[in-house]
Amino acid sequence: MPASSFTVCWPRSLTHAGTLLSRPRPMRDSGTGAPLAVGVIGCGQIARAAHLPLLGRMPGARVAAVADPDAGCRAAAARLAPGAATYADYEQLLDASGIDAVIIAAPSGVHAAAAVAAVERGRHVYLEKPLATALADGRRLLAAWRRAGVVGMTGFNYRFNPLYERACRRLRRGDIGRVTAVRSVFATAPRELAAWKRARASGGGVLLDLGSHHVDLVRHWLGAEVRSVSAAVRSVRAEDDSAALTLELGDGTLVQSLFSLAAVEDDRFELYGERGRLAVDRLASLTVRVDPPVRGPRDRLRALARGAQGALNVGYALRKRRSPLHEPSFAVALAHFVTAARAGTLDAADAPSFEDGYAALAVIVAAEESARSGRSVPVLGLTDVADASSRTPQPISHRRIP
């Protein structure tokens, strides 16, 4: 049964409300030796390919329940989680006793409503990105999360990719000096999309799907917020499935990014600093490359040596090969969440919280406004009054990339 078959059954309306409170306070330590009882909400492709198999063999966790309106998806999930209770409605799962935490992998339009319902019941939440599809819904979730004091982690799993972690360490160590500019590409080959992914109104579009990952990585790596964004969007095979963004960070750094769901498989960064260039390709390389600002014959020889060394990085290659979807970060991210949920607190230094999810969403919403208006748009932070952000998302493909 295709993952798209469950989309029509989730609630479609979200309440626009919420007042920001203080950061979440640590809860009781639930790590008493018993495994964390996890419910999985949404049993589509990503849940069946990554979340359920990983949780099934993860120490300290067990899949206690799954929820999906589609009977075929529920049955497939149940085969991956023997003994788990099954529900057609996620509210039933949340009302069941004995659930400590939930993984929310439902369609994007459901994320905020399901997460609010979960935190209000005291459940720790791992929420696949995006946090929400509108800023007002994101603020409502932040307010509920802060009141509840539970662990709330956004599914920006690529923070935990070994190559990207290495790139982050080298940047923070100052290996290329002060970063002055960034280029990135994140694209996938054309494939059949779930029905909800083909329209922005239901949570689709490349910016929410792929763009939010790179926005999060830029913020995480460089420690700077996005000040403003300019964007152009194009529809090739589905609504808003390709986009070009220029971000200006608070420190003046410029970031140019291309995203597409209708191109080739690609995920890479180039970061330019005053003392060199850092390049990392998540899909095509086994190492992080750092080049000096001026290259001579010796530098070329060193580059060849580094390339040979990368080719011998057998451990990472095997780890990648054996990982679900050939991506090691899924397992690390889920393990981080399980540890945090059992302890009742999230390590904010590394793990993406709901606040990080909101910050990325704010950039995406500003990019969509830029594509509609044809101008650079400031990014609204957590403390900004954003009445305009509560409007219903509109198609933005009329401003086209040449």
C-alpha positions in Angstrom: 0.0 0.0 0.0 1.6 3.3 -1.0 2.4 5.8 1.8 0.1 8.4 0.2 -3.0 6.3 0.9 -3.3 7.4 4.5 -3.2 11.1 3.8 -6.9 11.8 3.5 -7.7 10.4 6.9 -5.7 12.7 9.2 -7.4 15.8 10.7 -7.2 18.7 8.2 -7.7 21.8 10.4 -5.3 23.2 12.9 -6.0 25.8 15.6 -4.1 29.0 15.3 -3.2 30.1 18.8 -0.4 30.0 21.4 1.7 32.2 23.6 5.4 31.7 24.0 6.5 30.7 27.5 9.9 29.8 29.0 12.2 27.0 27.8 11.0 23.5 28.8 12.0 22.3 32.2 13.5 18.8 32.7 11.0 16.1 33.7 11.4 13.1 35.9 14.0 10.6 34.8 12.1 7.8 33.2 15.2 5.6 32.6 14.5 3.2 35.4 15.7 0.2 33.4 12.4 -0.5 31.6 12.6 0.3 27.9 11.0 3.5 26.6 7.5 2.6 25.3 7.2 4.3 21.9 4.2 4.9 19.7 4.6 5.6 16.0 2.1 7.9 14.5 2.1 7.6 10.7 3.2 4.3 9.2 4.2 5.4 5.7 7.4 4.9 3.8 9.9 6.6 6.1 8.4 5.0 9.2 8.6 1.5 7.7 12.0 2.0 6.1 13.8 3.7 9.0 11.9 4.4 12.3 10.3 1.0 12.9 13.3 -1.2 12.0 15.7 0.9 14.0 13.5 1.1 17.1 12.9 -2.6 16.9 16.6 -3.3 17.6 17.5 -0.2 19.7 18.4 -0.9 23.3 16.3 1.0 25.7 13.2 1.3 23.5 10.3 -0.8 22.3 7.5 -0.1 19.8 4.4 -0.3 21.9 1.8 1.0 19.4 1.4 2.2 15.9 -1.3 4.4 14.4 -2.4 5.0 10.8 -5.8 5.5 9.2 -4.8 3.2 6.3 -5.3 -0.5 7.1 -2.5 -1.6 4.7 0.0 0.7 6.3 -1.1 -0.4 9.8 -0.7 -4.1 8.8 2.8 -3.4 7.3 3.9 -1.6 10.4 2.5 -4.3 12.7 4.7 -6.9 10.9 7.7 -4.7 11.7 6.7 -4.3 15.4 5.3 -7.6 16.6 3.1 -7.2 19.7 2.5 -3.5 19.2 -1.1 -2.3 19.5 -2.6 -0.8 16.3 -4.9 2.2 16.0 -6.6 3.9 13.1 -6.7 7.2 15.0 -3.6 8.8 16.6 -5.7 10.2 19.4 -6.5 6.6 20.4 -2.8 5.9 20.6 -2.2 9.0 22.7 -5.0 8.1 25.0 -3.6 4.5 25.6 -1.9 3.9 28.8 1.8 3.0 29.0 3.0 5.2 26.1 6.1 7.2 27.1 7.0 8.8 23.8 5.9 9.1 20.2 7.5 9.4 16.8 5.3 11.5 14.5 5.9 10.7 10.8 2.5 11.5 9.5 1.9 13.9 6.5 3.3 17.4 7.2 -0.1 19.0 7.5 -0.8 16.8 10.6 2.5 17.5 12.4 1.5 20.4 14.6 -1.9 19.0 15.6 -0.6 15.6 16.5 2.4 17.0 18.4 0.2 19.4 20.4 -2.1 16.5 21.3 1.0 14.4 22.3 2.7 17.0 24.5 -0.5 17.9 26.2 -0.8 14.3 27.3 2.8 14.4 28.6 4.4 12.3 25.9 7.9 13.0 24.7 7.9 13.7 20.9 10.2 13.2 18.0 8.6 15.1 15.2 9.7 14.7 11.6 10.2 18.0 9.9 8.6 20.4 9.2 7.5 21.4 12.7 4.3 22.8 11.1 3.1 24.2 7.8 2.3 27.7 9.1 4.0 29.8 11.8 0.8 30.2 13.9 0.6 26.5 14.2 4.3 26.3 15.1 3.8 28.9 17.8 0.9 27.0 19.2 3.0 23.9 19.4 5.9 25.7 21.0 3.6 27.1 23.7 2.1 23.6 24.4 5.6 22.0 24.5 7.0 24.6 27.0 4.0 24.2 29.3 4.3 20.4 29.2 8.1 20.3 29.9 8.6 17.2 27.8 11.4 16.4 25.3 10.6 17.8 21.9 13.0 17.0 19.1 12.7 17.9 15.5 13.7 15.3 12.9 16.6 17.2 11.4 18.5 13.9 11.3 21.3 15.1 9.0 22.9 16.9 11.9 24.0 13.4 12.9 25.4 12.3 9.5 29.1 11.5 10.2 30.4 13.6 7.3 28.2 16.6 8.3 29.3 16.2 11.9 32.9 16.3 10.8 32.2 19.4 8.7 30.7 21.1 11.7 33.7 20.3 13.9 36.1 21.6 11.3 34.1 24.8 10.8 33.8 25.4 14.6 37.5 24.7 14.9 38.2 27.5 12.5 39.9 25.4 9.8 38.8 27.8 7.0 38.7 30.9 9.2 35.7 33.2 9.2 33.0 31.9 6.8 32.0 34.5 4.2 29.8 32.6 1.8 28.0 29.3 1.4 26.6 27.3 -1.5 24.4 24.2 -1.2 22.3 21.9 -3.3 19.8 19.3 -2.1 17.8 17.5 -4.8 16.2 14.2 -5.6 15.5 12.4 -8.8 11.9 12.6 -10.1 9.7 10.0 -8.5 6.0 9.4 -7.8 5.1 11.6 -4.9 2.4 11.0 -2.3 -0.8 13.0 -3.0 -0.2 15.3 0.0 3.3 16.1 -1.2 2.1 17.4 -4.5 0.4 20.5 -3.1 1.7 23.2 -0.6 -1.7 23.5 1.0 -1.4 19.9 2.3 2.3 20.3 3.4 4.1 19.6 0.1 6.7 21.5 -1.8 10.5 21.3 -1.8 11.1 24.0 0.7 9.4 22.2 3.6 10.7 18.8 2.4 14.4 19.4 1.6 15.0 23.1 2.1 14.3 23.0 5.8 17.2 20.5 6.3 19.8 22.9 4.8 18.4 25.9 6.6 18.9 24.0 9.9 22.4 22.9 9.0 23.5 26.4 8.2 22.1 27.7 11.5 23.7 24.8 13.4 27.1 24.9 11.7 27.6 28.7 11.7 25.7 29.6 14.9 23.9 32.5 13.1 20.3 33.2 12.5 18.9 34.0 9.0 18.1 37.8 8.8 16.4 37.9 5.4 15.7 35.7 2.3 15.1 36.1 -1.4 13.6 33.2 -3.3 12.2 32.0 -6.6 10.1 28.9 -7.0 9.2 26.7 -9.9 6.7 23.8 -10.4 8.1 21.1 -12.7 6.3 17.8 -11.8 4.4 19.0 -8.7 3.6 22.3 -7.1 6.6 24.3 -5.8 9.0 21.3 -6.3 12.0 23.4 -7.2 13.4 26.5 -5.6 16.5 28.8 -5.5 17.2 30.8 -2.2 19.6 33.5 -1.1 19.9 33.8 2.6 21.5 36.7 4.5 22.6 35.7 8.0 22.8 38.0 10.9 26.5 38.3 10.6 26.3 39.2 6.9 27.2 35.8 5.5 25.5 35.0 2.2 24.1 31.5 1.5 22.9 30.4 -2.0 20.9 27.2 -2.2 19.1 25.2 -4.9 16.5 22.6 -4.0 14.5 20.3 -6.3 12.4 17.2 -6.2 12.7 16.8 -10.0 16.4 16.8 -10.8 19.2 14.3 -9.7 20.2 12.8 -6.3 22.5 15.5 -4.8 23.2 16.8 -1.3 26.3 18.9 -0.9 27.8 22.1 0.7 30.6 24.4 -0.2 31.6 26.9 2.5 34.1 29.7 1.7 36.2 31.2 4.4 39.1 33.6 4.7 41.6 30.8 5.1 40.1 28.2 2.7 37.1 26.3 1.3 35.3 23.3 2.9 33.4 21.0 0.6 31.3 18.0 1.7 29.0 15.8 -0.4 26.8 13.5 1.7 25.9 11.2 -1.2 29.1 11.0 -3.3 32.1 11.3 -0.9 33.5 9.6 2.1 35.4 12.5 3.6 35.3 16.3 4.1 37.6 18.3 1.8 39.3 21.5 2.9 41.3 23.5 0.3 43.7 26.4 1.0 42.8 29.9 -0.4 45.6 29.7 -2.9 46.5 26.4 -4.6 50.0 25.5 -5.8 51.5 22.2 -7.1 52.0 20.9 -3.5 48.4 21.6 -2.7 47.3 19.5 -5.7 49.4 16.6 -4.4 47.9 17.0 -0.9 44.4 17.0 -2.5 45.2 13.7 -4.3 46.5 12.2 -1.0 43.3 13.3 0.8 41.2 11.8 -2.0 43.1 8.5 -1.6 42.6 8.6 2.1 38.9 9.2 1.7 38.6 6.2 -0.6 40.1 4.1 2.2 37.4 5.2 4.7 36.0 1.7 4.7 34.3 1.9 8.1 32.1 4.8 7.1 31.3 3.2 3.7 30.2 0.0 5.4 28.2 1.8 8.0 26.4 3.8 5.3 25.8 0.6 3.3 24.2 -1.1 6.2 22.0 1.8 7.3 18.3 2.2 6.5 18.1 4.1 3.2 21.9 4.1 3.3 21.8 7.0 5.7 23.5 6.5 9.2 22.0 9.6 10.7 18.5 8.1 11.2 19.8 5.6 13.8 21.9 8.3 15.6 19.0 10.8 15.8 16.6 8.2 17.1 19.1 6.9 19.7 19.7 10.5 20.8 15.9 11.0 21.2 15.5 7.7 23.2 18.3 8.7 25.5 16.9 12.2 26.0 13.3 10.9 26.6 14.5 8.4 29.2 16.5 11.2 31.0 13.6 13.7 30.6 15.9 16.4 29.0 17.4 17.2 25.6 21.0 18.1 25.0 20.3 21.4 23.3 24.0 21.8 22.2 23.6 19.1 19.4 20.0 17.9 19.1 17.5 20.0 17.2 14.7 21.1 19.5 11.2 22.4 18.5 12.7 25.9 18.6 15.1 24.8 15.9 12.2 23.5 13.9 10.4 26.8 14.3 13.4 28.8 13.2 13.7 26.7 10.0 10.0 27.1 9.4 10.2 30.9 9.7 12.9 30.9 7.0 10.7 28.8 4.7 7.7 31.0 5.2 9.7 34.1 4.5 11.1 32.4 1.3 7.6 31.7 0.1 6.6 35.3 0.7 9.7 36.4 -1.2 8.7 34.2 -4.1 5.2 35.7 -4.1 6.3 39.3 -3.8 9.6 39.3 -5.8 11.4 41.1 -2.9 13.7 40.2 -0.1 11.8 39.3 3.1 13.0 39.6 6.7 12.7 36.4 8.7 10.4 36.6 11.8 12.0 35.3 14.9 10.4 33.8 18.0 9.7 37.1 19.6 8.3 38.9 16.5 4.7 39.7 16.1 3.7 37.7 13.0 0.1 38.3 12.3 0.7 38.0 8.6 2.1 34.5 9.0 -1.2 33.0 10.0 -2.6 33.4 6.5 -3.5 30.3 4.5 -0.5 29.2 2.4 -0.9 30.1 -1.3 0.7 28.6 -4.4 3.8 30.6 -5.2 4.9 29.2 -8.5 3.9 32.2 -10.6 7.4 33.6 -10.0 9.5 31.3 -12.0 13.2 30.4 -12.1 14.5 31.4 -15.6 
